[in-house]
């Protein structure tokens, strides 16, 4: 889970970190800074490259194929950016949306052996 670094979110994240100190970067909670006046959409757009670096084909086995977003809808700009990462299915949810992609074509489980 990736969440914006607000006082409330940070307090909960710290509780999770204390309760689960052995989580890898693929588990648990990651907080990130954001520009105060940014829209929820801009905050998401600014983090997508970093999220992909941490959970994509070079960092995770298997790489992530679903991203669930809470706090903003799926506008054209967000959809276009997610498409750059191979996401091609988008489902609105009550709190935001879910984007789904197939495993990247260049991914192989043999890379991790």
C-alpha positions in Angstrom: 0.0 0.0 0.0 1.2 3.5 -0.9 -0.3 6.4 0.9 0.3 10.1 1.1 2.3 11.2 4.1 -0.2 13.0 6.2 -0.2 13.1 10.0 -3.1 10.6 10.2 -1.7 8.2 7.6 1.8 8.4 9.0 0.6 7.5 12.5 -1.2 4.4 11.2 1.7 3.4 9.0 4.1 3.6 12.0 1.7 1.3 13.9 1.8 -1.2 11.0 5.6 -1.0 10.7 6.0 -1.7 14.5 3.6 -4.6 14.4 5.2 -6.1 11.2 9.0 -5.2 11.3 10.0 -7.9 8.8 8.0 -6.9 5.8 9.9 -6.5 2.5 9.4 -3.5 0.2 6.6 -5.6 -1.6 4.5 -5.8 1.6 3.2 -3.4 4.1 2.8 0.4 3.8 4.9 3.0 2.0 4.3 6.7 2.7 5.3 9.4 0.3 5.6 13.2 0.4 3.4 15.3 -1.9 3.1 19.0 -2.8 0.3 20.4 -0.5 -1.6 22.3 -3.3 -1.6 19.3 -5.7 -4.8 17.7 -6.8 -5.3 14.0 -5.9 -4.9 13.2 -9.6 -1.5 15.0 -9.8 -0.3 13.3 -6.6 -1.1 9.9 -8.2 0.6 10.9 -11.5 3.7 12.0 -9.7 4.1 8.7 -7.9 3.4 6.2 -10.7 7.0 6.0 -12.0 8.2 5.3 -8.5 5.5 2.7 -7.8 6.4 0.9 -11.0 10.1 1.0 -10.1 9.4 -0.7 -6.8 6.8 -3.2 -7.9 7.4 -3.7 -11.6 9.3 -6.2 -13.7 12.7 -5.5 -12.2 11.7 -5.4 -8.6 8.9 -7.9 -8.0 8.3 -11.6 -8.8 5.7 -11.4 -10.2 5.3 -7.7 -11.0 2.1 -6.0 -10.0 -0.8 -6.2 -12.4 -3.5 -4.4 -10.4 -3.4 -0.9 -8.9 -6.3 0.2 -6.8 -6.6 4.0 -6.3 -8.6 5.6 -3.5 -9.2 9.4 -3.6 -9.4 10.2 -7.3 -11.3 9.0 -10.4 -10.0 7.7 -13.6 -9.7 10.8 -15.9 -8.2 10.8 -19.3 -4.8 11.9 -18.1 -4.5 9.2 -15.5 -5.8 6.6 -18.0 -3.2 7.6 -20.5 -0.4 7.5 -18.0 -1.4 4.1 -16.7 -1.6 2.9 -20.3 2.1 3.7 -20.6 2.6 1.0 -18.0 0.4 -1.5 -19.9 -2.8 -1.0 -18.0 -5.7 -1.6 -20.3 -8.7 -2.3 -18.0 -10.2 0.3 -15.8 -13.0 -0.2 -13.3 -14.6 2.6 -11.2 -15.0 1.8 -7.5 -16.9 3.7 -4.8 -13.8 5.4 -3.6 -11.8 5.7 -6.9 -10.9 3.1 -9.4 -9.0 -0.1 -10.2 -6.6 -0.5 -13.1 -5.6 -3.9 -14.4 -2.9 -5.1 -16.9 -1.6 -8.4 -18.0 1.9 -9.4 -17.0 4.4 -7.4 -19.1 5.5 -9.3 -22.2 9.1 -9.1 -21.3 8.6 -10.6 -17.8 9.8 -14.1 -17.1 9.9 -16.0 -13.9 13.3 -17.3 -14.9 14.7 -13.8 -14.4 14.4 -14.5 -10.6 16.2 -17.9 -10.5 
